[in-house]
């Protein structure tokens, strides 16, 4: 099966990842 992501979804996923990583790094 093909997995298609919308640009908005990708941006949200990336944003969430960066936020979580930033929170862990910005102690």
N, C-alpha and C positions, 0 to 999 in steps of 0.2 A: 504493500500500500504506500501511497505517497502522502507525505506529511506537509501540508501547506500552511504557512504562517503569514498572517497579515503584517504589514510593516508596523502597524500600531501595536500588535501583540508582541512582536520582536522588541520594539522599543520599550514596552512595559517590562518584558522579561529582563532585558539588559539593565533597565533603570533599577529594577528590584535588586538585581545582582550587585550592581555598583553601590546601591544604597547599603545593602547588608555588608558588603566588603568594606565600604567607607566607615560604617559604624564600628566594625571590628578593628579597623586600622586607626581610626580617630579615637583613641582611648584617652 
